[in-house]
Amino acid sequence: MALSDTTEIRQFSCLDDNFGVLIHDSESGTTVAFDVPDSGAYEEVLETTGWKLTHILITHHHWDHVQGLGELKEKTGATVIGPERSRQKIAELDRTVEDGDGVLCGPYEVRAISTPGHTLDQISWHIASIGVAHTGDTLFSLGCGRVFEGDKEMMWSSLAKLMQKLPDDTVIYCGHEYTEANARFALTIEPGNADLKARAEEVAGLRARSEPTLPTTMRLEKATNPFLRAGEASVAAALGMEGKPAVEVFTEIRTRKDNA
């Protein structure tokens, strides 16, 4: 039996616009959480499903990703793993990882991909065996994280790294429900992108029904996300930046989004 056949994933809302994510393997009983914006939201899902939390994987130190961590760890005894650069910022870490490190969470081999820019400690997590990644606040559906601690060149490098390392069919989970606003902005960059227009219509329908717009896929993001498309000649041309390096085009797009 393939690991994907025994895997169940639950995504649920936390705080105002955060997502919680749990991955469960029915054969081993392993349950992995990504970030803990709010302990209560996780506890509710764990109680409903009967799952026992075994591991918590942290993407970065921002409060809206870890404020529930201490309480959830205390109640579940789960092992907490996060970035080495978070060691001095997150007291609950049991183990830390650097770029490229792999960790075993039951049957899941999870790979850490360093993706700084939003914060310097930000990592994304990739579980290749089930084709899933969690990109924290680096890559959003139709968007990317605001650059706080790094710089725009660093953020572009991180996004390019994800495009290189994650296969197109990778299912992407991330930290926030920002897609509708991201779609409106994306259309100002590529109003003629047919795939983007179709995605924007789909997103509007989902949000009108109060349904989540995530997860997404790497293939869909490559086709519609302007931040990933900074290396496309058509995007550079739309911005009057023909022939400019992708990092300069990305910087212009991110600056426009910051000022939107």
N, C-alpha and C positions, 0 to 999 in steps of 0.2 A: 504493500500500500504506500503510495506516495505521501510525503509529508503534507503536501497541499490538500490531500483528502481528509486529513485529521485536524486541519487548521480552521479556526473560526476567529473572525476579527470583529470587534465592536468599536465603533466610533460614536462619540456622544459629546454633547455640548457641556462646556465648563465656563464659569464666569460670564462675561458679556458676549465674547466672540471667539473664545478659545475652543479647541477640540481636545478631548481625551481619547486615547486609543489603547485598546487592550488586544493582545494576540494570544490565543489559547490553543494548545495542542491537546486534543482529547485523549490521545494514547498515553502520554507521559504525565498529563496533568499540569504541565508547565503553563504559566500565564505571565506574559511580559507586558508591562506598562511603559508608555513613552511619556515622559514629563508628568508633573502632577500639579496642574493649575489649581485644583480644588480637591481635597481628599474626599469630601462627602460624595461628589459625583462618581468617583471611582468605587467607593464603598457600596454605593447603591447598585452599580452594575455587577460588582462581585457577589453581592448578596442575591441578586435576582438570578444570576447564572449558576451560582454555587461554585464558582471558580476560586481557587486559592492563589493569591498573587505570589509569585516566586522571584521575579526580577523587575527592577525599574531602571530604564535607560533614560538618561538625561541628555538633552541637546545643548543647553546653555544655562547661564546662571540667572537670567532675568526673573523677577519675582513672579510674573504671571505664568511661569513654567515650573516653578519649584516651591511656591508658597505652601502647598499642601503636602510636600514631601516628608517632612518630619513626622507629621501625624500618621500618614499612610504607612510609612516604614515601621513606626512603633506598633501599629495595630496589626500588621501583616507579617512582620519579620522578613520582608523581601530584601534581597541583595540589591544595592544601589550602585550603578556603574555610570560614570560620566567622564567628561574631558579632564585630562591632566591639568589643563589650564584653569579648571574650576576648583581645584583642590583647596585653595585658600578662601573660596567664596561659598562653597556648599559643604557644610559640616557633615552631612549625612552620607557622603560618598564612602563606599566600602572598597571600591576599586576604580582606578582611572585608566584611560586609554589615550594613546596617541594616534595620529593619522595612520591608517592601514592596519591597525590592530584588530584582531578577531576575538570575540568572546563567545563562549558556549552558554546558551540559555536553554537548558534541556536539549531537545533535538535541533534547536536553531543555532546555526553559526551566524553571528551578526558581525558585520564589518563596520568599523568606524571610518568615516570619511571626513577629514578636517575641512570645514567650509567657512572660514572666518570672513568677516565683513560686517555683518549685523553686530556681532560681538567677536572678540578675539578668540574666545574659547568655543565658539559654535562648532558642533559636529553634526553630521547627518549619519543615520544608521541604515544599513542595507542588509536585508536578508535575502540572499540570492536564491536560496532553495525554494522559496515561495513567491519570488518576484515582487517583493515589497520593500519600500524605503520610507523612512520618516525624515523629512528635511528640515524640521524645526521651523525657524524663522528665516531660513536662507531662500528656499524656493517655495513660493505660494502658487496656487492656481491663478494663472494669468498675471502673476506679479512676482516680486522678490522683496525681501526684508529691507527696511530702511537701514542705511549705513550709520551706525552709531560709534563703534569703537575702532573699526578698520577704516579703509578708504575705498573709493569706488573701483580702483584697479584691483584691489583685493577681492571685492565682491564679484566682479566680473570673472576673475580667475576661479573663484569657487563655483560659480554657475557653469563655467566651461568645463570644470572638473566633473561636475555631476552629469553633464551631457556626455562626457567621454566614458564615465564609469558605469552609468546606469543604462541598461538596455532599454530600447524604446517601449517594450511592453511592461516595464516596471510600473507597478501601481504606487502612486505617490500620496502619502499622508503628510500633513504639515500642521502648524500650530494654530492657524486662525481661519475663520470664515470671512475672507476679504474679497471673494471672487467678484461679486456684483460691482463693487466700486472699481476693482481692477479692470473689469471688462469695459466699463465706461471710459477709463483712461486709455486702455489699449486701442480702442477704436479711434482715438485722436491721433495715434501714431500710424496705424495701418487701416484706414477706413475702407480700403478696397480688398482686404483679406477675407475671402469668402468663408474660410474655415473659422476665422475669428467671429464674423458676423453670426454664423450659425451657432457657435458656442455662446455668444452673448445672449442670443434669444433663448437658448436652453437654460442658461443661468437665470435669466429673468423669470422664466416659468417655474424653476425650482424654488427660487426665493419667494415667489408669490404664494407658493404652497407651503412655505416655511420648511422646505426640505434642504438638506445640505448639498453643497456643490462639490464636495470632496467625497472620496478620493478622486484624483485625476491620474493621468498616465504621462510618462515622459514623452511619448509620441505626440500626444495632444498638446502638451506644453511647447514642444519644439515647433509645432505648426501655428500656434496662436499667441504665445506669451512674448510680448515685445522685448522683454529683458533677455530672453534666451535667443532672440532673433537679431541681436545687435550686429552679428557678423554677416547678415544677409544683405546683399547689394540693394535689394528692393527697399529695405528699411532705411539704409543709409541715404538712398535717393529721396525717399519720402521726407527726410529731415534736411535735405539740402547738404548732405555730408558725403557725397560720392567720393569713393576712394579713401575715406578716412579709416583708420584702424578700428576694429570692433570695440576696443576698450573706450575709445573716444565717443563712439556712437552710444554705447551703454551709458557712459557718464552723462551724456546729454539727455537720454531717456530718464535716467534716475533723477536728474536735477529737475526735469519737468514734472515728474511725479511728486517730488518733494514740495514743489511750489504750486501744485494743483489745488 
